[in-house]
């Protein structure tokens, strides 16, 4: 039996200051620690039919 999962990929850009985007963090207080984020390698593989039916329908 095959199992499938529906996934939607979206990209977001932060809003400009003063438009409800990023909060103003002035006066929040001292920072306990700062660490470097780990690097991750991500792969995306897209499958389609030979005649590219999925691309044609924007699926």
N, C-alpha and C positions, 0 to 999 in steps of 0.2 A: 504494500500500500504506500502510495506517495503522499508526502505531507507538504503543503505549500503555505507560504506566509506572505501576506500583502504588506509592502513597505512603501511609504511615501517619502521622498527626499525633498526637503525644502531648505532654502537658504534665506537667512535673515540678516538685515543690516541694522545697526543701532540707529535710533532716531537722533536727531541733533539736540543739543542741550536746550532745555526750556520747552520741549514739546512732549514731555512725559516719557522720555526714553530712559537714559541712565540717571540714577539718583545722585543728588549732590552729597558727597561723602565728607565734606568739610566739617571738622569738629567731631568726627566719629570717635576718635580716641587713638591710643597707641596701637601699633600692630604687634601682635605676640610673636610672630615669626613669618618669614618669607622663604618659600622653597621653590625650586625650579620644577616646572611641570615635566612629567615624563613624556618622551617622544613616542608617538604611536604611528604605525604604518597601517593605513587603511586601503583596502582594495574594493572596487566596485566592479562587478561583472554583469553585463547586460546581455540577455539572450533574445533573439528574434528569429523569425522564420526566414527561409532563403529569399523570399520575395519582399522582406522587410515590412510585413503587414503591421507589426506593432508600432514601428516608427511612423508609418503612414497615418495611423489613428491616434497618435500622441499618447499611446498607452504607457 
